Amino acid sequence: MSLTPYQIVAPVIALIAIVYAWNLMIRQKKSTWEAILWTVFWVAVASIALFPDVLIYLQFATGIKSQVNAILVTSIGLLFFMMLYIVMRIETLEQRQTRIVRKIALRDAGLNGGQGTKNKNQAS
């Protein structure tokens, strides 16, 4: 089996991208989850470049007759999954932000819930 230039360049680029992603994770500029997703994506690119017959399995597993359509449908499914995950993370961050802003507003107004009730009890 002779390798095409694409089959040589794609895995090298994938390896560089994976090392870069984990380097960012070590420097705490990416989360572990992002580094794992990045790694899975680039391993898939390298695998397809080195072993194009993998697409036949993907075609068979999805039940789609065309290899290109199987790739597109699978990719769109993964993108929707990642988008759902991002939306859930944003919602969690918004809830955290709301709680923090409320606590700061109550503290600045002198209406801390826990301290206010202690002061009333002590006055009685």
C-alpha angles and dihedrals in degrees: 000000000000118000121232120221089255091055089055100040099043096058091045091052089045091053092049091049092049093049090047092050093051090045089056090048092052090050087050095242092117131036122243089248091056092048091051092049090047090050094048091050095049093043087054091050092049092045093051090047094050098035110029089173087075085080090064089059091048089049091050094044094052095040092230115139099216121064092214092052090048090054092047095048093046092047093049090049091052091047091052090050091051091046091052090051091050092049090051091050092049090051090051091049091049091052091050091048091050091051092049093048091049092050092049092047092050091047093049091048091050092241102120105165098219097041095042093059092046091054092050092049092049092050093056 
